[in-house]
Amino acid sequence: MVNQNDYNSDTILAVQNVYSAFARRDIKAILEMLSPDIGHTKCLAKPTGKTYDTDFVHLFTFREGKIIRFKEFFDTYIAGEAFRP
């Protein structure tokens, strides 16, 4: 269950700022916004030149104003097909 107090203006601003940094490709700014113990899945794929479209969801968990977990949900089948040589 979501606690209403979890959604304050600082939390919303933090998410807006991290997405803005992603758009600018500002890695330093992104890293400064992340908690040192952030949990996420890391993926590495060799480029194939193929593109794919899929819906995705980003889920952020916060503790003390820092992102401690980031989850991304997307269609892994489509992604897998795009990365297949």
C-alpha beads as a LAMMPS data file, in Angstrom:
LAMMPS data file: protein, C-alpha beads

85 atoms
84 bonds

1 atom types
1 bond types

-500.0 500.0 xlo xhi
-500.0 500.0 ylo yhi
-500.0 500.0 zlo zhi

Masses

1 110.0

Atoms # bond

1 1 1 0.000 0.000 0.000
2 1 1 1.260 3.478 -0.859
3 1 1 1.656 5.980 1.947
4 1 1 0.278 9.385 0.927
5 1 1 3.268 11.059 2.616
6 1 1 5.635 9.254 0.216
7 1 1 4.622 11.638 -2.573
8 1 1 5.912 15.061 -1.617
9 1 1 7.209 17.827 -3.831
10 1 1 10.860 16.893 -3.117
11 1 1 10.289 13.332 -4.346
12 1 1 8.513 14.490 -7.496
13 1 1 11.250 17.049 -8.173
14 1 1 13.933 14.374 -7.748
15 1 1 12.292 12.169 -10.388
16 1 1 11.931 15.132 -12.752
17 1 1 15.582 16.032 -12.223
18 1 1 16.880 12.517 -12.875
19 1 1 14.870 12.225 -16.101
20 1 1 16.145 15.648 -17.167
21 1 1 19.717 14.504 -16.523
22 1 1 19.088 11.360 -18.589
23 1 1 17.817 13.536 -21.448
24 1 1 20.982 15.663 -21.262
25 1 1 23.132 12.521 -20.946
26 1 1 24.597 14.099 -17.816
27 1 1 26.043 11.024 -16.127
28 1 1 27.690 13.018 -13.329
29 1 1 24.347 14.600 -12.362
30 1 1 22.584 11.226 -12.484
31 1 1 25.168 9.598 -10.222
32 1 1 24.940 12.478 -7.727
33 1 1 21.183 11.862 -7.425
34 1 1 21.541 8.141 -6.735
35 1 1 22.025 6.567 -3.364
36 1 1 25.306 4.593 -3.189
37 1 1 23.316 1.406 -2.519
38 1 1 20.795 1.780 -5.346
39 1 1 19.523 -1.553 -6.600
40 1 1 18.919 -2.108 -10.294
41 1 1 19.493 -4.567 -13.075
42 1 1 22.437 -3.967 -15.396
43 1 1 22.277 -5.128 -19.008
44 1 1 24.878 -5.135 -21.749
45 1 1 24.069 -5.829 -25.416
46 1 1 26.248 -5.641 -28.514
47 1 1 24.591 -3.284 -31.004
48 1 1 22.879 -4.955 -33.953
49 1 1 21.607 -1.835 -35.684
50 1 1 18.009 -3.018 -35.162
51 1 1 15.444 -0.790 -33.464
52 1 1 12.356 -1.743 -31.492
53 1 1 9.396 -0.029 -29.888
54 1 1 7.863 -1.096 -26.606
55 1 1 6.015 0.402 -23.667
56 1 1 7.981 0.626 -20.443
57 1 1 7.490 1.535 -16.820
58 1 1 10.054 3.021 -14.448
59 1 1 9.515 2.433 -10.751
60 1 1 11.563 4.447 -8.258
61 1 1 11.882 3.772 -4.521
62 1 1 13.177 6.562 -2.281
63 1 1 14.810 6.722 1.143
64 1 1 15.879 10.009 2.704
65 1 1 15.535 11.880 -0.571
66 1 1 17.746 9.474 -2.540
67 1 1 16.764 6.860 -5.080
68 1 1 17.509 3.464 -3.533
69 1 1 15.867 1.277 -6.165
70 1 1 15.039 1.646 -9.830
71 1 1 13.077 -0.950 -11.771
72 1 1 12.232 -0.922 -15.449
73 1 1 9.526 -3.096 -16.940
74 1 1 9.334 -3.649 -20.691
75 1 1 8.618 -6.264 -23.338
76 1 1 11.701 -8.446 -23.068
77 1 1 10.736 -10.575 -26.059
78 1 1 10.799 -7.589 -28.412
79 1 1 14.069 -6.393 -26.917
80 1 1 15.586 -9.855 -27.246
81 1 1 14.587 -10.047 -30.893
82 1 1 16.152 -6.653 -31.595
83 1 1 19.445 -7.675 -30.011
84 1 1 19.586 -11.058 -31.723
85 1 1 22.223 -11.103 -34.528

Bonds

1 1 1 2
2 1 2 3
3 1 3 4
4 1 4 5
5 1 5 6
6 1 6 7
7 1 7 8
8 1 8 9
9 1 9 10
10 1 10 11
11 1 11 12
12 1 12 13
13 1 13 14
14 1 14 15
15 1 15 16
16 1 16 17
17 1 17 18
18 1 18 19
19 1 19 20
20 1 20 21
21 1 21 22
22 1 22 23
23 1 23 24
24 1 24 25
25 1 25 26
26 1 26 27
27 1 27 28
28 1 28 29
29 1 29 30
30 1 30 31
31 1 31 32
32 1 32 33
33 1 33 34
34 1 34 35
35 1 35 36
36 1 36 37
37 1 37 38
38 1 38 39
39 1 39 40
40 1 40 41
41 1 41 42
42 1 42 43
43 1 43 44
44 1 44 45
45 1 45 46
46 1 46 47
47 1 47 48
48 1 48 49
49 1 49 50
50 1 50 51
51 1 51 52
52 1 52 53
53 1 53 54
54 1 54 55
55 1 55 56
56 1 56 57
57 1 57 58
58 1 58 59
59 1 59 60
60 1 60 61
61 1 61 62
62 1 62 63
63 1 63 64
64 1 64 65
65 1 65 66
66 1 66 67
67 1 67 68
68 1 68 69
69 1 69 70
70 1 70 71
71 1 71 72
72 1 72 73
73 1 73 74
74 1 74 75
75 1 75 76
76 1 76 77
77 1 77 78
78 1 78 79
79 1 79 80
80 1 80 81
81 1 81 82
82 1 82 83
83 1 83 84
84 1 84 85
